[in-house]
Amino acid sequence: MATVQKNEFAFENIPSIKAKTLRINLNPDIYGTFAEIGAGQETARHFFRAGGASGTIAKAMSAYDKAFSDAIYGLEEDGRYVTQSRLKKMLSHEMKLMEERISRDRHPDRLFFAYANTVATIDFSKRYKGHGWVGIRFQLDPKQKEFDEIVLHIRFKQNEARLQQETLGIVGVNLIYGAFYKHHKPRKLLKYLYDHIDKDTLEIDMVNFSGPNFDHVDNRLMSLQLIKNDMTDAVMFGADGNNLLPAAVLYKKNILALRGSFRPVTKVNMDMFQKSYDIFIREQTVEEENTIVIFEITLTNLRSSGEIDEQDFMDRAELLCSLGHMVMISKFSEYYKLVEYFNNYTKNRIGLTMGVNNLIDIFDEKYYRHLSGGILEAFGKLFFKDLKVYLYPMKNPETGQIMTSNNIKVHPRMKELYKFFKYNGKVMDIIDYDPDILHIFSRDVLKRITSGEEGWEEMLPGGIAEMIKEKQLFLAQKAQADKTPAEKADK
């Protein structure tokens, strides 16, 4: 039985693109189709040039004409061609043809694959940099009935179509090579996608692994790798755990974003969300059916205790997903950067739900010293057009006073600026909050969980405490802390 070996490539350094294509071409079992739309047949070209392609390439095609493409792959409901839906149809169609046309009796050891991309390179006016979907459906065992699949979305940063085409060709080679020779190391496979590519020229902002050989892969962790490896600035995943393309989710939407640690998610978090959402959808320009809510965690927050604890991240994600929420992980420590990011995809209403401490921090000049225009430049981006802040109150633990937008204290130099935004309707207090839960803080709940104390269960939304206990969430950090120095060193 033919299988793809898991040994490392023989070269000590990164193998060249020609070496990668030649290794695949010289493997007598790897055999498949290339279907490329929108940026030439750049990936297939590398395989043709390397030599020995006749044993690898069953077919290479480019259905550039829209009518011809529709005749092959079918119509898209939204009329667009550079979409994940289009890519999936291409992969399905080409793999089906492979199975129908290649006899298993004559070729029992063939490992089929279908590689596809649908791409729009930079336009003539250079207003849109270009982006695309790239994917491969493949098998690692000829008897494997269910195929494995890797799908990713890319954004070009180069200013010439020719350069973007060349980059796409290299990405395609790296993806096919990774699928067959690095599939057992998906994290490294992601890094190897940038072999011979400068990160300043390409962004990968979504990836999904699926199939029997990726059953162990959690795509939320793969999203985290994209952020950690500086491949993108923000990633999103849905309640089902599958990664989402931010641009597609945010496009022309009204957005309500709630930033927090959610470690764990508490009754306060859910009260903040529900009460601000009720206000948000009553705004004159907001239609509920065109509104999304995002629970956002910054990379800085994930690194708050040093290196990112992936289990800790997964514990937070598990709880938020169980409540049916969409999650974003971003590199935007400052709120104005988050809003700027949203404004790339929508001109509709944006709302930020935050606590008193967060609002006070926004008016701290130290966060804007790197900007030439200082805090005024940041605020010009933050309170751009339709943005509003929905402020959740805080109870002063010493005096018992309820802190709202009317009595918070900002730096004396910021008082007039704060008044300007407040009295222009940019800050709105949440007044129908639950006063009985203001004492709840995630950090206190976490401390009780890890120390084995009782009484934290009632501070969490329904079903969350049971899930934490059943799956022993947030206990991995405690186990690590309990280890001796020698045990920690012995990783």
C-alpha positions as CSV (number, residue, x, y, z in Angstrom):
1,M,0.0,0.0,0.0
2,A,1.4,3.4,-1.0
3,T,1.5,6.0,1.7
4,V,3.4,9.3,2.1
5,Q,6.3,8.9,4.4
6,K,6.7,11.3,7.3
7,N,10.4,11.7,7.1
8,E,11.9,15.2,7.0
9,F,13.3,16.6,3.7
10,A,16.9,15.7,3.2
11,F,18.2,19.2,2.8
12,E,19.4,20.9,6.0
13,N,18.1,24.3,4.8
14,I,14.7,25.2,3.4
15,P,14.2,23.3,0.2
16,S,13.9,25.4,-2.9
17,I,10.6,25.7,-4.8
18,K,12.1,23.6,-7.6
19,A,13.3,21.0,-5.0
20,K,9.8,20.8,-3.6
21,T,8.1,20.5,-6.9
22,L,10.6,17.9,-8.1
23,R,10.1,15.8,-5.0
24,I,6.4,15.7,-5.7
25,N,6.9,15.0,-9.4
26,L,9.2,12.2,-8.7
27,N,6.8,10.5,-6.3
28,P,5.1,8.0,-8.6
29,D,2.0,7.9,-6.5
30,I,1.0,11.6,-6.1
31,Y,-1.3,12.5,-9.0
32,G,-3.8,15.3,-9.4
33,T,-5.4,18.3,-11.0
34,F,-4.6,22.0,-10.9
35,A,-7.5,24.5,-11.4
36,E,-6.5,28.1,-11.1
37,I,-8.8,31.1,-11.7
38,G,-7.8,34.8,-11.8
39,A,-4.0,35.0,-11.6
40,G,-2.7,32.6,-14.2
41,Q,-1.5,29.1,-13.8
42,E,1.3,30.1,-11.6
43,T,1.4,27.0,-9.3
44,A,1.1,24.5,-12.1
45,R,3.9,26.4,-14.0
46,H,6.4,25.5,-11.2
47,F,5.6,21.8,-11.6
48,F,5.9,21.9,-15.3
49,R,9.3,23.7,-15.1
50,A,10.7,21.3,-12.5
51,G,10.5,18.3,-14.9
52,G,8.8,15.0,-14.6
53,A,5.4,16.5,-14.4
54,S,3.7,14.0,-16.7
55,G,3.4,11.6,-13.8
56,T,2.0,14.2,-11.4
57,I,-0.3,16.5,-13.4
58,A,-3.5,14.9,-14.6
59,K,-4.8,18.3,-15.8
60,A,-4.1,22.0,-15.5
61,M,-6.8,24.5,-16.4
62,S,-8.0,28.0,-16.0
63,A,-11.7,28.7,-16.5
64,Y,-11.2,32.5,-16.8
65,D,-14.4,33.4,-18.6
66,K,-17.2,33.7,-16.1
67,A,-19.8,32.0,-18.4
68,F,-17.4,29.1,-19.0
69,S,-16.6,28.9,-15.3
70,D,-20.3,28.8,-14.4
71,A,-20.8,26.1,-17.0
72,I,-18.2,24.0,-15.2
73,Y,-18.7,24.7,-11.5
74,G,-22.2,26.1,-11.4
75,L,-23.6,29.6,-10.5
76,E,-22.9,31.4,-7.2
77,E,-25.9,32.8,-5.5
78,D,-24.1,36.1,-4.7
79,G,-22.7,36.3,-8.2
80,R,-19.1,36.5,-6.9
81,Y,-16.2,34.3,-7.9
82,V,-13.5,34.9,-5.4
83,T,-15.2,33.1,-2.5
84,Q,-14.8,30.1,-0.4
85,S,-17.9,28.6,-1.9
86,R,-16.4,28.9,-5.4
87,L,-13.2,27.2,-4.2
88,K,-15.1,24.3,-2.6
89,K,-17.0,23.7,-5.8
90,M,-13.8,23.7,-7.8
91,L,-12.2,21.2,-5.4
92,S,-15.3,18.9,-5.4
93,H,-15.7,19.0,-9.2
94,E,-12.1,18.3,-10.0
95,M,-11.8,15.5,-7.4
96,K,-15.0,13.9,-8.7
97,L,-13.5,13.8,-12.2
98,M,-10.3,12.3,-10.9
99,E,-12.2,9.4,-9.3
100,E,-14.4,8.9,-12.3
101,R,-11.7,9.0,-15.0
102,I,-8.8,7.2,-13.3
103,S,-9.2,3.5,-12.8
104,R,-8.3,2.2,-9.4
105,D,-7.8,-1.2,-10.9
106,R,-5.0,0.1,-13.1
107,H,-3.7,2.6,-10.5
108,P,-4.2,1.1,-7.0
109,D,-1.5,3.2,-5.4
110,R,-2.4,6.6,-6.7
111,L,-2.8,9.3,-4.2
112,F,-5.3,11.8,-5.7
113,F,-5.3,15.5,-5.1
114,A,-7.1,18.5,-6.4
115,Y,-5.4,21.9,-6.0
116,A,-7.5,25.0,-6.7
117,N,-7.3,28.8,-6.3
118,T,-9.7,31.6,-7.2
119,V,-8.0,35.0,-7.0
120,A,-8.4,38.7,-7.8
121,T,-5.0,40.5,-8.1
122,I,-4.6,44.2,-7.7
123,D,-6.9,46.4,-9.8
124,F,-5.8,48.9,-12.4
125,S,-6.5,51.9,-10.1
126,K,-4.6,50.1,-7.2
127,R,-7.6,50.8,-4.9
128,Y,-7.9,47.1,-4.0
129,K,-4.8,45.1,-3.3
130,G,-6.2,41.8,-4.2
131,H,-7.0,38.6,-2.3
132,G,-7.9,35.0,-3.0
133,W,-8.9,31.5,-1.8
134,V,-6.4,28.7,-2.1
135,G,-7.0,25.0,-1.2
136,I,-6.1,21.4,-1.7
137,R,-8.2,18.3,-1.3
138,F,-6.1,15.2,-1.1
139,Q,-5.5,11.7,0.2
140,L,-2.6,10.1,2.0
141,D,-3.7,6.5,1.6
142,P,-5.2,5.2,-1.7
143,K,-7.9,3.3,0.3
144,Q,-8.8,6.5,2.2
145,K,-12.5,7.1,1.3
146,E,-12.8,10.6,3.0
147,F,-10.4,13.2,1.7
148,D,-8.4,15.6,3.7
149,E,-8.6,19.3,3.0
150,I,-6.7,22.5,3.7
151,V,-8.3,25.8,2.8
152,L,-6.8,29.3,3.3
153,H,-7.5,32.9,2.5
154,I,-4.8,35.2,1.4
155,R,-4.4,39.0,1.0
156,F,-1.7,40.5,-1.2
157,K,0.3,43.5,-0.1
158,Q,2.4,44.0,-3.3
159,N,1.5,46.7,-5.7
160,E,2.1,44.9,-9.0
161,A,-0.1,42.1,-10.4
162,R,2.9,40.3,-11.7
163,L,4.5,40.1,-8.2
164,Q,1.2,38.9,-6.7
165,Q,1.0,36.1,-9.3
166,E,4.5,35.0,-8.5
167,T,3.7,35.0,-4.8
168,L,0.6,33.0,-5.4
169,G,2.6,30.4,-7.3
170,I,5.0,29.9,-4.4
171,V,2.2,29.7,-1.9
172,G,0.5,27.0,-4.0
173,V,3.7,24.9,-4.1
174,N,4.3,25.3,-0.4
175,L,0.7,24.2,0.3
176,I,0.8,21.1,-1.9
177,Y,4.2,20.1,-0.5
178,G,3.0,20.7,3.0
179,A,-0.1,18.6,2.5
180,F,1.9,15.6,1.5
181,Y,5.0,15.9,3.5
182,K,4.2,18.1,6.6
183,H,0.6,17.1,7.2
184,H,1.5,15.5,10.5
185,K,2.9,18.8,11.8
186,P,0.1,21.3,10.9
187,R,1.7,24.1,13.0
188,K,4.9,23.8,11.0
189,L,3.0,23.4,7.8
190,L,1.5,26.9,8.4
191,K,5.0,28.4,8.9
192,Y,6.3,26.6,5.8
193,L,3.6,28.4,3.7
194,Y,6.0,31.4,3.9
195,D,9.0,29.6,2.5
196,H,10.7,31.9,0.0
197,I,8.0,34.6,0.7
198,D,8.5,37.8,2.7
199,K,5.7,38.2,5.2
200,D,5.4,41.9,4.2
201,T,4.1,40.7,0.8
202,L,1.3,38.4,1.9
203,E,-1.2,38.0,4.7
204,I,-2.9,34.7,5.6
205,D,-6.0,35.6,7.6
206,M,-7.9,32.3,7.6
207,V,-7.2,28.6,7.5
208,N,-9.2,25.5,8.1
209,F,-8.0,21.9,8.2
210,S,-10.5,19.0,7.8
211,G,-10.5,15.3,7.1
212,P,-9.5,12.1,8.8
213,N,-5.9,13.0,9.2
214,F,-6.8,16.3,10.8
215,D,-9.3,15.0,13.3
216,H,-6.9,16.0,16.1
217,V,-6.5,19.5,14.8
218,D,-8.6,22.3,16.5
219,N,-8.9,25.1,13.9
220,R,-9.2,27.7,16.7
221,L,-5.6,26.8,17.7
222,M,-4.6,27.1,14.0
223,S,-6.1,30.6,14.0
224,L,-4.0,31.4,17.1
225,Q,-0.9,30.3,15.2
226,L,-1.7,32.8,12.4
227,I,-1.6,35.6,15.0
228,K,1.4,34.3,16.9
229,N,3.4,33.9,13.7
230,D,2.5,37.5,12.5
231,M,0.7,36.2,9.5
232,T,-2.3,38.4,10.2
233,D,-3.7,41.0,12.7
234,A,-7.0,39.4,13.6
235,V,-8.7,36.0,13.3
236,M,-12.3,34.9,14.0
237,F,-14.1,31.7,14.7
238,G,-17.7,30.8,15.1
239,A,-19.6,28.9,17.8
240,D,-18.9,25.7,15.9
241,G,-15.2,26.1,16.3
242,N,-14.5,26.6,12.6
243,N,-12.5,29.6,11.5
244,L,-14.2,32.5,9.7
245,L,-12.9,35.1,7.3
246,P,-13.2,38.4,9.1
247,A,-13.7,40.4,5.9
248,A,-16.7,38.2,5.0
249,V,-18.2,38.3,8.5
250,L,-17.8,42.1,9.0
251,Y,-18.7,43.2,5.5
252,K,-21.3,46.0,5.6
253,K,-22.5,44.9,9.1
254,N,-23.4,46.7,12.2
255,I,-20.9,45.6,14.8
256,L,-21.1,45.4,18.6
257,A,-17.8,44.4,20.1
258,L,-17.2,43.4,23.7
259,R,-13.5,43.1,24.8
260,G,-12.5,41.1,27.8
261,S,-10.4,38.3,29.2
262,F,-13.4,36.0,29.6
263,R,-11.3,33.9,32.0
264,P,-13.9,32.7,32.6
265,V,-16.9,34.4,31.1
266,T,-19.1,35.7,34.0
267,K,-22.6,36.9,34.6
268,V,-21.2,40.5,34.4
269,N,-19.9,39.8,30.9
270,M,-23.3,38.4,29.8
271,D,-25.1,41.4,31.4
272,M,-22.8,43.8,29.6
273,F,-23.5,42.0,26.3
274,Q,-27.3,41.7,26.6
275,K,-28.0,45.2,27.9
276,S,-25.7,47.0,25.4
277,Y,-27.1,44.8,22.6
278,D,-30.7,45.9,23.5
279,I,-29.6,49.5,23.2
280,F,-27.6,49.0,20.1
281,I,-30.4,47.4,18.0
282,R,-32.7,50.2,19.0
283,E,-30.4,52.8,17.3
284,Q,-32.1,54.4,14.4
285,T,-29.6,53.2,11.7
286,V,-29.2,49.6,13.1
287,E,-31.1,46.7,11.6
288,E,-31.0,43.6,13.9
289,E,-30.8,41.2,11.0
290,N,-27.7,42.9,9.8
291,T,-26.0,43.1,13.2
292,I,-23.2,40.9,14.6
293,V,-21.8,40.7,18.1
294,I,-18.1,39.9,18.6
295,F,-16.4,38.8,21.8
296,E,-12.8,40.0,21.4
297,I,-9.7,39.0,23.2
298,T,-6.4,40.7,22.5
299,L,-3.1,38.9,22.1
300,T,-1.7,41.1,24.9
301,N,-4.4,39.7,27.2
302,L,-3.5,36.1,26.2
303,R,0.1,36.9,27.0
304,S,-0.7,38.6,30.3
305,S,1.0,35.9,32.4
306,G,4.0,35.5,30.0
307,E,3.9,33.1,27.1
308,I,0.6,32.2,25.6
309,D,-0.9,29.2,27.4
310,E,-2.8,27.5,24.6
311,Q,-4.9,25.4,26.9
312,D,-5.9,28.5,28.8
313,F,-6.9,30.0,25.4
314,M,-8.9,26.9,24.5
315,D,-10.7,26.9,27.9
316,R,-11.9,30.5,27.2
317,A,-12.9,29.7,23.7
318,E,-14.7,26.6,24.7
319,L,-17.0,28.5,27.1
320,L,-17.7,31.4,24.7
321,C,-18.5,29.0,21.9
322,S,-20.8,27.0,24.1
323,L,-22.8,30.2,24.7
324,G,-23.1,30.5,20.9
325,H,-20.8,33.5,20.5
326,M,-18.4,34.6,17.7
327,V,-14.9,35.2,19.0
328,M,-12.1,37.4,17.6
329,I,-8.5,37.3,18.6
330,S,-6.6,40.5,17.6
331,K,-3.3,42.3,18.0
332,F,-5.1,45.6,18.6
333,S,-4.2,46.6,22.1
334,E,-5.6,50.1,21.6
335,Y,-9.3,50.4,20.8
336,Y,-8.8,52.9,18.0
337,K,-6.9,50.2,16.1
338,L,-9.8,47.8,16.5
339,V,-12.2,50.4,15.2
340,E,-9.9,51.2,12.3
341,Y,-9.9,47.5,11.4
342,F,-13.7,47.3,11.5
343,N,-13.9,50.4,9.3
344,N,-12.0,48.6,6.6
345,Y,-15.0,46.4,6.0
346,T,-18.1,48.4,7.1
347,K,-19.3,51.9,7.2
348,N,-22.3,51.0,9.3
349,R,-22.8,51.6,13.1
350,I,-20.0,50.3,15.4
351,G,-20.5,49.9,19.1
352,L,-18.0,49.2,21.8
353,T,-19.2,47.7,25.1
354,M,-16.8,48.4,27.9
355,G,-16.4,48.9,31.7
356,V,-15.4,52.1,33.5
357,N,-11.8,51.2,33.8
358,N,-11.5,50.7,30.1
359,L,-13.0,54.1,29.3
360,I,-10.6,55.8,31.8
361,D,-7.6,54.0,30.0
362,I,-8.8,55.3,26.7
363,F,-8.3,58.9,28.0
364,D,-4.7,58.2,29.2
365,E,-2.2,60.0,27.0
366,K,0.6,57.4,27.6
367,Y,-1.1,55.0,25.1
368,Y,-0.7,57.5,22.2
369,R,2.8,58.8,22.5
370,H,3.9,56.9,19.4
371,L,1.4,58.8,17.3
372,S,2.6,62.0,15.7
373,G,-0.9,63.5,16.4
374,G,-1.0,62.0,19.9
375,I,-4.4,61.3,21.5
376,L,-6.2,63.6,19.1
377,E,-5.1,61.5,16.2
378,A,-6.3,58.3,18.0
379,F,-9.6,59.8,18.9
380,G,-10.2,60.9,15.3
381,K,-10.0,57.3,14.3
382,L,-11.8,55.9,17.4
383,F,-14.9,58.1,17.3
384,F,-15.0,58.1,13.5
385,K,-18.6,58.5,12.2
386,D,-21.1,56.2,13.8
387,L,-19.2,54.8,16.8
388,K,-20.7,54.8,20.3
389,V,-19.4,53.5,23.6
390,Y,-21.9,51.6,25.8
391,L,-20.6,52.0,29.3
392,Y,-21.2,49.4,32.0
393,P,-20.9,50.8,35.6
394,M,-18.5,49.8,38.3
395,K,-19.0,49.7,42.0
396,N,-16.1,51.3,43.9
397,P,-15.0,48.5,46.3
398,E,-13.9,51.1,49.0
399,T,-16.8,53.6,49.0
400,G,-19.6,51.6,47.4
401,Q,-20.2,54.4,44.9
402,I,-21.5,53.4,41.5
403,M,-19.1,54.8,38.9
404,T,-20.7,55.9,35.6
405,S,-19.8,58.4,32.8
406,N,-21.1,61.2,35.0
407,N,-18.6,60.8,37.8
408,I,-15.5,59.0,36.5
409,K,-12.2,60.9,36.8
410,V,-9.9,61.3,33.9
411,H,-6.6,63.2,33.9
412,P,-7.2,67.0,34.3
413,R,-5.7,67.6,30.8
414,M,-8.3,65.3,29.4
415,K,-11.4,66.7,31.1
416,E,-12.5,69.0,28.3
417,L,-11.9,66.3,25.6
418,Y,-13.9,63.8,27.6
419,K,-16.8,66.3,28.0
420,F,-16.7,66.9,24.3
421,F,-17.3,63.3,23.4
422,K,-19.7,62.5,26.2
423,Y,-22.0,65.5,25.5
424,N,-21.9,64.7,21.8
425,G,-23.6,61.4,22.5
426,K,-20.5,59.2,21.9
427,V,-20.7,57.7,25.4
428,M,-23.9,56.1,26.6
429,D,-24.4,54.6,30.1
430,I,-26.1,51.2,30.5
431,I,-28.6,52.1,33.2
432,D,-30.7,48.8,33.5
433,Y,-27.7,46.8,34.7
434,D,-28.0,44.1,37.4
435,P,-26.8,45.7,40.6
436,D,-26.5,42.3,42.4
437,I,-23.6,41.2,40.2
438,L,-21.3,44.2,40.2
439,H,-19.0,42.5,42.7
440,I,-18.1,39.8,40.2
441,F,-14.7,39.9,38.5
442,S,-13.3,37.2,36.3
443,R,-9.9,37.3,38.1
444,D,-11.6,36.6,41.4
445,V,-13.6,33.7,40.0
446,L,-10.5,32.2,38.4
447,K,-8.6,32.4,41.7
448,R,-11.4,30.5,43.4
449,I,-11.4,27.8,40.7
450,T,-7.7,27.2,40.8
451,S,-7.5,27.3,44.6
452,G,-10.4,24.9,45.0
453,E,-12.6,27.3,46.9
454,E,-16.4,27.1,46.8
455,G,-19.1,29.6,45.8
456,W,-17.8,30.7,42.4
457,E,-20.5,28.7,40.5
458,E,-23.2,31.2,41.1
459,M,-21.1,34.0,39.5
460,L,-21.2,32.4,36.1
461,P,-24.0,32.0,33.4
462,G,-26.1,28.9,33.4
463,G,-24.3,25.7,32.4
464,I,-20.8,27.3,32.5
465,A,-19.8,26.1,36.0
466,E,-20.9,22.5,35.1
467,M,-18.8,22.6,32.0
468,I,-15.7,23.9,33.9
469,K,-16.0,21.1,36.4
470,E,-16.7,18.4,33.8
471,K,-13.9,19.3,31.6
472,Q,-11.6,20.6,34.4
473,L,-11.1,23.9,32.6
474,F,-8.5,26.4,33.9
475,L,-6.8,23.8,35.9
476,A,-3.8,23.3,33.5
477,Q,-2.2,26.5,34.7
478,K,-2.5,25.4,38.3
479,A,-0.9,22.1,37.5
480,Q,1.9,23.9,35.8
481,A,2.4,26.2,38.8
482,D,2.4,23.2,41.2
483,K,5.4,21.7,39.4
484,T,8.9,21.9,40.8
485,P,11.5,23.9,38.9
486,A,13.0,20.7,37.6
487,E,9.7,19.4,36.3
488,K,9.0,22.7,34.5
489,A,12.4,22.5,32.8
490,D,11.8,19.0,31.7
491,K,9.4,19.7,28.8
